[in-house]
Amino acid sequence: MDTAFLDEINWIAAFCGGLAYFMLGALWYSRLLFAPKWLTYVGIDPNKTGAKKGIGGIMLTSFVLMLIASAGIAVLRAKLDINGGWMSGIKLGGLTGLSGATAISISYLYEQRPLGLHLINGGYTIAGTVLAGIIICSWT
């Protein structure tokens, strides 16, 4: 397998894209935006004893997964030779985010989750990958 394309990847941009994706989650799942509805949909009572147990590990794992997603976007950018700046980032991030949101919704259909949860979590996936895509495609 030819791995020469890995030399074309800006790993700092990929890291920053993953970090931005993670930081967007702090806003997306805040009281300012979707936290109240999201908590209702998933059935979590944040005031219940033990509700926040293990949250550090969950956040660390989600950060690592967002770094992996961002690295995947950077690999696609390199393999597809995309160098069009922020607009290309929107397109690439939108495409990868739509794919991720679709996968989430397929699972949610079988789990019979509320449509609102599809929209909140799928929307975050799309918005996060678009943000990562903009950073990666603009910073090459």
Secondary structure, 3 states (H helix, E strand, C coil): CCCHHHHHCCHHHHHHHHHHHHHHHHHHCCCCCCHHHHHHHHCCCCCCCCCCCCHHHHHHHHHHHHHHHHHHHHHHHHHCCCCCCHHHHHHHHHHHHHHHHHHHHHHHHHHCCCHHHHHHHHHHHHHHHHHHHHHHHHCC
